[in-house]
């Protein structure tokens, strides 16, 4: 298959986020097994209605960590010298104490990135902007798999969700949230890939150059277990999606394969679930290394350092790849698709052993 035009679009330049995630400081931390970032899921509640949700999030049946426990975990995060927190979910906006939590975490000095479903009312948008201006929130993510109503309705159970997400983005922009601090997330499924170029182009025309475009792949976790055989993206389409990201964000992104950022980020982060589990990755929730209801974060980070930072030799093509200075393939896909955390990424077009479909 011939790939898309991979020439950077006009205005694409060196990417500040990519540079942060590959600078000398994060490289040293990865080598030393130090955690710099935490993903902290404070609730699994979400109204996004994604059929494939990897955390099996629902609107009415959910796990929500009490505010007091969240504050305790935030204190532990700070004491462990972690300074960046991503707040995924679920949708953290649906935690009943969300804005108080942001004030507490931001007031300590944490850099906060809020990952939303995109269902944002005008009132909530104004509060997000207020918290941004006060330094409590620094980035906001909008989850938008497609702007095609037909594709959206295939991927979601709520038929009005697309219009509400588009309105949510308008609310953010009208309230004054800086577009350069917005992040677009598109989960790569076979249906979403049919309109991915149209969706990226629309988003960039709407907001300008975003801070980041995140492209996680569908994995057999949560509700995704029901759909991964039918909706697994083909290898050639995965390549097309990531080459589009390079085209829109700039040539720095051509230094990695189909991973979120860089291997250094993967080696220096943890994922904390709403029930207290600590995982080395949000897509490895079947491999917890500890639980914060039973032991302190400092002990988990010390005793499970090598597991958290993936201290092992990757096998196969990823080990000798021309991009392995920044990339070691996706460890969660190696685990879920091949049953081997150390295997080469089965969804990378640079891996000669990768098949078009793993589950054909």
C-alpha positions in Angstrom: 0.0 0.0 0.0 1.3 3.5 -0.8 1.4 5.7 2.3 0.0 9.2 2.5 1.9 12.3 1.7 4.2 12.5 4.7 5.6 16.0 4.0 5.0 18.2 7.0 2.1 20.7 6.6 2.9 24.3 6.5 3.7 25.6 10.0 4.8 22.2 11.3 8.0 22.5 13.3 10.0 21.0 16.1 7.6 19.6 18.5 7.9 20.9 22.1 6.1 18.0 23.7 8.2 15.4 21.8 11.3 17.2 22.9 10.3 17.2 26.6 9.6 13.5 26.3 13.0 12.8 24.8 15.4 15.2 26.6 18.3 14.3 28.7 16.4 14.6 32.0 13.8 12.0 31.0 16.5 9.8 29.5 18.4 9.8 32.8 15.2 9.1 34.8 14.4 6.1 32.5 17.9 4.7 32.9 17.7 5.1 36.7 14.2 3.7 37.0 12.7 6.9 38.4 9.0 7.7 37.9 8.3 11.3 36.7 4.6 11.0 35.6 1.4 9.4 37.0 -1.8 8.7 35.3 -4.4 8.8 38.0 -7.9 7.5 37.3 -10.1 8.9 40.0 -13.4 7.5 38.6 -14.4 5.0 36.0 -17.7 6.9 35.4 -18.1 8.1 31.8 -20.9 9.1 29.5 -18.9 8.8 26.4 -20.6 5.5 25.5 -17.6 4.0 23.6 -18.5 0.4 22.7 -14.8 -0.6 22.9 -13.8 1.2 26.2 -10.6 -0.4 27.6 -11.7 0.4 31.1 -15.3 -0.8 30.6 -16.4 2.7 31.8 -20.2 3.3 32.2 -22.3 6.2 33.3 -24.3 4.4 36.1 -22.0 1.6 37.2 -18.6 2.8 38.3 -15.8 2.9 40.8 -15.0 6.4 42.2 -12.2 7.0 44.6 -13.3 9.2 47.6 -11.9 12.7 47.7 -10.0 12.1 50.9 -8.2 9.1 49.4 -7.4 11.1 46.3 -5.8 13.8 48.4 -3.8 11.2 50.2 -2.6 9.7 46.9 -1.8 13.2 45.6 0.4 13.8 48.7 2.2 10.5 48.1 2.7 11.4 44.4 4.3 14.7 45.4 6.4 13.1 48.1 7.8 10.6 45.5 9.0 13.6 43.4 6.4 13.0 40.7 5.4 16.4 39.2 3.1 15.6 36.3 -0.3 14.0 36.6 -2.6 13.0 33.8 -6.2 12.5 34.9 -7.9 9.9 32.6 -10.9 7.8 33.4 -13.7 7.2 32.9 -14.2 11.0 32.7 -12.6 12.8 35.6 -15.0 15.7 35.1 -17.7 13.4 36.5 -16.0 12.9 39.8 -18.2 14.9 42.3 -15.1 16.7 43.7 -13.2 17.1 40.5 -12.5 20.9 40.7 -11.6 20.7 44.4 -9.1 17.9 43.5 -7.6 20.1 40.7 -7.2 23.0 43.2 -5.5 20.7 45.7 -3.2 19.0 43.2 -2.4 22.3 41.3 -1.9 24.1 44.5 0.8 21.7 45.5 2.6 22.5 42.2 1.6 19.5 40.1 1.3 19.9 36.3 -2.2 18.6 35.5 -3.4 17.2 32.2 -7.2 16.4 32.1 -8.4 13.7 29.8 -12.1 14.2 29.1 -14.7 12.4 27.0 -15.3 15.7 25.3 -18.8 16.1 26.8 -18.2 19.5 28.3 -21.0 21.9 29.1 -20.5 25.7 28.9 -20.5 26.0 32.7 -17.8 23.3 33.0 -15.8 24.9 30.2 -15.7 28.2 32.0 -14.5 26.5 35.2 -11.8 24.7 33.3 -10.6 28.0 31.9 -10.7 29.5 35.3 -8.6 26.7 36.7 -6.2 27.0 33.8 -5.7 30.7 34.4 -5.1 30.0 38.1 -2.4 27.4 37.2 -4.3 24.4 38.5 -4.9 22.8 35.0 -2.4 23.0 32.2 -3.8 20.8 29.3 -7.2 19.3 28.4 -7.8 16.4 26.1 -10.8 16.0 23.8 -11.7 12.4 22.7 -13.1 12.5 19.2 -12.7 9.3 17.1 -14.5 10.7 14.1 -16.5 13.6 12.7 -18.6 11.2 10.6 -22.0 10.6 12.2 -22.2 7.1 10.6 -18.9 6.0 11.9 -19.5 7.6 15.3 -22.8 5.7 15.7 -21.0 2.5 14.9 -18.5 3.0 17.6 -20.7 4.5 20.3 -24.1 3.6 21.9 -25.2 7.3 22.3 -26.4 8.7 19.0 -26.3 12.3 20.1 -22.8 12.1 21.5 -21.0 13.4 18.4 -23.0 16.7 18.3 -22.5 17.1 22.1 -18.7 16.6 21.7 -18.5 19.1 18.9 -20.5 21.5 21.1 -18.1 20.7 24.0 -15.1 21.8 21.9 -16.9 25.0 21.0 -17.6 25.6 24.7 -13.9 25.3 25.5 -12.8 27.6 22.8 -15.6 30.2 23.5 -14.7 30.2 27.2 -11.1 31.0 26.2 -9.2 27.8 26.7 -6.0 28.2 24.7 -6.1 25.9 21.6 -2.4 25.2 21.8 -3.0 23.4 25.1 -5.6 21.1 23.7 -4.9 17.4 22.9 -6.9 15.3 20.4 -7.3 11.6 21.1 -8.5 9.2 18.4 -8.7 5.5 19.3 -7.6 3.5 16.3 -10.3 1.1 15.3 -11.1 -0.2 11.8 -14.2 2.0 11.6 -12.4 5.2 12.9 -9.6 4.8 10.4 -12.0 5.2 7.5 -12.3 8.9 8.4 -9.1 9.7 10.3 -7.6 12.1 7.8 -10.9 14.0 7.6 -11.1 14.1 11.4 -7.5 15.3 12.0 -7.9 18.0 9.3 -11.2 19.2 10.7 -9.7 19.4 14.2 -6.6 21.3 13.1 -8.7 23.7 11.0 -10.9 24.3 14.0 -8.3 24.9 16.7 -4.9 25.3 14.9 -2.0 23.1 15.9 -2.9 21.1 19.0 -0.4 20.3 21.8 -0.5 16.6 20.8 -2.5 14.0 18.9 -2.7 10.8 20.8 -3.5 7.6 18.8 -4.0 4.6 21.1 -4.9 1.3 19.4 -7.9 -0.9 20.3 -6.8 -3.6 22.6 -8.6 -6.7 24.1 -9.4 -5.1 27.5 -12.6 -4.0 29.1 -15.4 -3.7 26.5 -12.7 -4.0 23.8 -12.7 -7.8 24.4 -16.0 -7.9 22.5 -14.8 -6.0 19.4 -11.0 -6.4 18.9 -11.4 -9.2 16.3 -13.9 -7.3 14.3 -12.4 -3.8 14.7 -8.7 -4.6 14.8 -7.0 -1.9 12.6 -4.9 -3.3 9.8 -1.1 -2.7 9.8 -1.2 -0.6 6.7 -3.9 1.6 8.2 -2.0 2.0 11.4 1.0 3.2 9.4 -1.2 5.7 7.6 -2.6 7.1 10.8 0.9 7.6 12.4 2.3 9.1 9.2 -0.6 11.5 9.2 0.3 12.5 12.7 3.8 13.2 11.6 2.5 15.2 8.7 0.4 17.4 11.0 2.7 17.7 14.0 6.1 17.6 12.4 9.1 15.4 11.6 10.0 14.7 15.3 7.2 12.2 15.3 8.9 10.2 12.6 11.4 9.0 15.2 9.0 6.6 16.8 6.7 3.8 15.5 3.0 3.4 16.6 3.4 4.5 20.2 1.9 7.4 22.2 5.1 9.4 22.7 8.6 7.9 23.4 9.9 4.9 25.2 11.3 7.2 27.9 7.8 8.3 28.9 6.7 4.6 29.1 9.6 3.9 31.4 9.0 6.8 33.7 5.2 6.6 34.3 2.7 4.7 36.4 -1.1 4.3 36.1 -3.2 4.4 39.2 -6.7 3.1 39.0 -9.8 4.2 40.9 -9.6 1.1 43.1 -6.0 1.9 44.0 -4.1 -0.5 41.8 -0.7 0.7 40.5 0.2 -0.5 37.0 3.2 0.2 34.7 0.8 1.2 31.9 -2.8 2.0 31.5 -3.1 -0.7 28.9 -1.6 -3.3 31.3 -4.3 -3.2 33.9 -4.0 -7.0 34.3 -0.5 -6.6 35.6 -0.8 -4.5 38.8 2.4 -4.1 40.8 0.7 -3.0 44.0 -2.3 -1.3 45.6 -2.4 2.0 47.4 -5.1 0.8 49.9 -2.5 -1.8 51.1 0.9 -0.2 50.8 2.4 3.3 50.2 3.4 4.4 46.8 7.0 4.9 47.8 7.4 1.2 48.7 5.8 0.1 45.4 8.1 2.3 43.4 11.1 1.0 45.3 10.3 -2.7 45.3 8.8 -2.9 41.7 11.2 -0.5 40.0 12.3 -2.8 37.3 8.7 -3.9 36.4 7.5 -0.3 36.3 10.4 0.8 34.0 10.4 -2.2 31.7 14.0 -3.2 32.6 14.4 -6.1 30.1 15.7 -6.6 26.7 13.1 -6.3 23.9 13.3 -9.2 21.4 13.2 -9.2 17.7 12.9 -6.3 15.2 12.3 -3.6 17.9 15.7 -4.4 19.4 17.5 -3.4 16.3 15.1 -0.9 14.7 16.5 2.3 13.3 14.1 4.2 15.6 15.1 2.4 18.8 16.8 5.5 20.2 13.3 6.8 21.0 11.0 3.8 20.6 10.9 0.2 21.8 7.4 -0.6 20.4 4.3 -0.9 22.5 4.8 -3.3 25.4 1.1 -3.7 26.1 0.3 -4.8 22.5 3.2 -7.3 22.7 1.5 -8.6 25.9 -2.1 -8.7 24.7 -1.6 -9.7 21.1 1.4 -12.1 21.5 1.4 -13.0 25.2 5.0 -11.8 25.6 5.8 -8.4 27.1 9.3 -8.5 25.6 8.2 -9.3 22.0 8.4 -6.8 19.2 5.4 -4.7 18.5 2.9 -6.7 16.4 1.2 -3.6 15.1 4.3 -1.8 13.8 4.9 -1.6 10.1 8.7 -1.6 10.7 8.5 -5.1 12.2 9.0 -7.5 9.3 7.2 -10.3 11.3 4.1 -8.2 11.8 1.0 -9.4 10.0 -1.7 -7.1 8.5 -4.1 -8.5 11.1 -3.2 -10.4 14.3 -6.6 -11.8 14.7 -7.7 -12.6 11.1 
